[in-house]
């Protein structure tokens, strides 16, 4: 086997390394490239998108109604008077279109099930989809926030949450949320250089990299999930949170890349630590994959006063290009607001100077509202907020899920990714990962474990000793045209490749499994030749 020095790639993020792997995989002509590296799904929710575009047509008609005496294509701001009646006529006339029929049902749901004003909802949605006004309030449009809160409670709460004590900030996806949160934590003296952050590992690579940046210079404590225990956190790892030096616990639930949700034991353990020993602990949880899990419950449901929840609509609805997400906090008595109240006088004075242009009494400005202001460097707070058409699509996604009483869409997506996983492992010659906490959006291909299960412990030990993980990924890309991301870049302790189960079709995952097995057979044959030579 030709040995190449891959040390030049050692410090690259997996997402940068991916480009080099794609280049190698593309080096042979007329070969199909199977890029299982990215998590962008190849499925998407169509009905709420149909509704979005049909609502846009109604909205434009409403705008033209205001300036109907003009013939130059100019419209005016839509008016609320009579809008419900005009919308009902629109639905009746175009009910044969699935998007319009959905909008009619959605209006009924908003009015009759959520108890919100139908006219206010329509007026807000029409004005928002036209994009003819700034987001007001900048944190999130009022009716939109109420609807999305119901969605968050349904999907993240596990029966432990209500909408009455939640505030949301609509943001441009989960990555924007994390960027804003770390900045506001720093600007408001809730974290400082040299402070310690605990990170649930493995983790999405940027979340490992952010605390190390010069912007923050935080120390890291890794809370390691145990692959032998189904990628759950052992008690001894969670007990690292007992250390008072740990200011904030940062986790992804379900995890990326193991794609496993925290079990009830872990949730209960963390909750007990917070209640009994660490009421001062801040928690930041990214729950983007929670909607793919069975009976999911977020740390935001079990430790609401201590937790910032980040949720992105990108994966579940196939909406990575829309850039839709929310940050959620408990409205009253949360740890972030309490820590602001407890800042030293000198720090409070600095905060007064920073936010004095926003409110007369800065001490009453909540952490979430500071987050909104900081997202636009405070001075541009009046232009903050997610674009209003984006908020409309977020609302329609939320209503689509809320109105799906039997979770038919969710069931189909779960079947889709699990069939893909089964196809991959079937052709590899191994049973798929299984367990009640498995989400299966990604799968980790543990190289040593696969070698052991296929050919025994001696071969597994030889592979670990003789083939560097990065070298193996390049070998896979070169020999098979398959692109996987390195598990080490996500903090896995064992050499592994991350494969997304969301972005290719079932037969392609079967091809991946088949190609990997053929390559494994070749390497094993080479190993046996070496063993035979050493004996002779």
Secondary structure as UniProt FT lines:
FT   HELIX           7..9
FT   TURN            10..11
FT   HELIX           14..25
FT   TURN            26..27
FT   TURN            29..30
FT   STRAND          34..35
FT   HELIX           47..66
FT   TURN            67..69
FT   TURN            81..82
FT   HELIX           83..93
FT   TURN            94..96
FT   HELIX           98..112
FT   HELIX           118..130
FT   HELIX           142..156
FT   TURN            158..159
FT   HELIX           163..165
FT   STRAND          166..171
FT   HELIX           173..187
FT   TURN            188..189
FT   TURN            193..194
FT   STRAND          196..201
FT   HELIX           205..210
FT   TURN            211..212
FT   TURN            214..216
FT   STRAND          219..226
FT   HELIX           227..229
FT   TURN            230..231
FT   STRAND          232..233
FT   HELIX           235..238
FT   HELIX           239..242
FT   TURN            244..245
FT   STRAND          246..252
FT   TURN            256..258
FT   HELIX           264..276
FT   TURN            279..280
FT   STRAND          282..286
FT   TURN            288..289
FT   HELIX           290..292
FT   HELIX           299..302
FT   HELIX           304..306
FT   STRAND          307..312
FT   TURN            314..318
FT   TURN            320..322
FT   STRAND          325..330
FT   HELIX           335..341
FT   HELIX           345..355
FT   TURN            356..358
FT   HELIX           362..364
FT   HELIX           367..374
FT   TURN            375..380
FT   HELIX           381..383
FT   HELIX           388..403
FT   TURN            405..406
FT   HELIX           408..428
FT   TURN            436..437
FT   STRAND          442..446
FT   HELIX           447..455
FT   HELIX           457..466
FT   HELIX           469..480
FT   STRAND          482..483
FT   STRAND          485..486
FT   HELIX           487..490
FT   STRAND          496..500
FT   HELIX           506..535
//
